[in-house]
Amino acid sequence: MQSSESNVAIRKATSRDAEQVAAIYNHYVDLGGATFDGAHQTVSAISTRINASAPDGWYVAETNDKIVGWACARRYSERYGYRFSCETAIYMIAEVAGRGIADQLQQRIHRHCVTCNLHHAVARIIANNQRSLAFHYRHGYELVGTQRAIGRMEDRWVDVVILQKVFG
């Protein structure tokens, strides 16, 4: 699938993409404020996640052989009753902000969810990440609630907003 930018492709991720996907994610680990991870994710760990079976799905936005963003849907829980539920995530490099590429990745993840007969998607977002919240609202996610002081970052308690999208 091509984006509105002629040289950007949205495609299924492969293990060959794991290094660039990890680099994007690890940038946000270093930056803080977008993930509770305190250590870098290894290329091997990302590759394993990319290669997980459906309903998990990973997609990348690529331009000129460079991954500029990724999105995934992964099992919400291994418990049987949650088999139609997933958690979604999306991360982009800052240089492509505002170009519509993240929108196309999110739309691709939503199509993946529908194709895999997933009924419910959850997004957990650090409460002061207003840009991510606005993005998810724009894509049809609804507020479930806020978990107050659930995480600890930079020696302070942090709230997490839970959003959901129900398909079909």
Secondary structure, 3 states (H helix, E strand, C coil): CECCCCCEEEEECCHHHHHHHHHHHHHHHHHCCCCCCCCCCCHHHHHHHHCCCCCCEEEEEEECCEEEEEEEEEECCCCHHHCCEEEEEEEECHHHCCCCHHHHHHHHHHHHHHHCCCCEEEEEEECCCHHHHHHHHHCCCEEEEEEEEEEEECCEEEEEEEEEEECC
